[in-house]
Amino acid sequence: MSRGEPPDSVYVIIEGEVEILGETPAGEFIVAVVGRNELQGEMGVIHEHASGRYGAREDASARCCALPRTSSCACSPKTPVARCT
């Protein structure tokens, strides 16, 4: 996930940790740290005009699974879990 690029995937953290990074004129700062079984990038994929204003840095042991935006997801009030095809 690179700052400035629109997000193209949701990432599931399988192992390790990923720092979510912001930037100001004074420099880079950590917005959040996500770990095992957490998602990253979901809001950027859901919102069509996401700006990609955050970056990410993973530790050496991090493993992630990418779920590309090209998957079509549908949510229904009758089935509270999203279906991806």
Buried (B, 14 or more C-beta within 10 A) or exposed (E): BEBEEBBBBBBBBEEBBBBBBBBEEEEEEEBEEBEEEBEBBBEBBEEEEBEBEBBBBBEEEBEBEEBEBEEEEEEEEEEEEEEEE
